[in-house]
């Protein structure tokens, strides 16, 4: 039995997620998998993603993983990362596609021509290390308020239920960069590429036993 | 708010980190895995590896290096050098790179940038541009490690790369590279103002003020340097503290 399944639907590189989980949990069995049965059998599931959301939805469905991902999102410790956060929502303006609809709300693009108020252009994609203002949750244990995490994205989530918001960041306006509900936690940034703070978050996820 | 990034650059050949002056005269700087770990400990925001191996026999060495670094260093890793086709991008990503930098091949075959970004996402495609000033306010793109003129205007070329799907531009001034006189700030400003995607300034850093100037005067989103870090003149942490004192937002 696999302790941690990392869902592989063919979009992007999951090696860094795998390496980071191995680093914080050397004694657990960790599997990168594109098999629904392996996702169903795992104790906890990480749902990453890179690239464009329409492609990600398409590739996930092409591998027959939708139901396994939905089940995991509802019944076991589940961590969405980047597009894996965005895909949980109902709709994305990227390619105008529906998401999985696990969480109410949509995914929208950063406006163009953003600036920092001091005359400097803010680039899209939002790429680099930004401060994360987080709420209280066991997943944030040992992580400083306003710790920096590594982001790279052009779209962000707008939950309809603000009660699920677990963190925001600023670019330049606040945007939601983490959500949680029951057994599910999902982040816009890349914990696997966020040095000590990111490894701490992954460690907390591995130790998390939601009721 | 988003921090400006400091990116140490490791030029790698035959399994060693080296540093040249204006693209020639190589000097040994050490083992790439050890150096990568040191910069990670010092708080580097990302690392860039440029494989400058001339012989194709030695090409596989970079994969082993990236694999080893990726097991121990949990910050973004960019790898460039010798990327000719989508399969090369795939191989580097599989070895543990987060982004792949494309230089000469983007000029030879611009479709590669479009294909690679469509397949793996813009976030992992960096287009590297080596630029040389040819007139006031005008810079030409060079390829093949700076040996071949292309006739392309740097600002126009950068715009084209953005439209084809580049997620970021790594902009090196050939005039300044290795000279330790600072970035070509006019070049940096011209390119960063023309683009929506982030620009990494490269080439010419000799002291910490140069890094700060790249951000404040050049408008760069990230600054890349090699020799000031390799030979122990400054640590990445010192560079960040200096920039923070100048009012630049950094990850400390």
Interface residues (C-beta under 8 A of the other chain):
Chain A: X11 X12 X13 X15 X16 X19 X20 X23 X50 X51 X52 X112 X116 X120 X121 X122 X123 X124 X125 X126 X127 X128 X129 X130 X131 X148 X150 X151 X152 X153 X170 X171 X172 X192 X193 X194 X195 X198 X199
Chain B: X1 X2 X3 X4 X5 X40 X45 X70 X71 X74 X75 X76 X93 X94 X95 X96 X97 X98 X120 X121 X122 X123 X124 X167 X168 X192 X193 X195 X196 X197 X198 X199 X219 X221 X222 X251
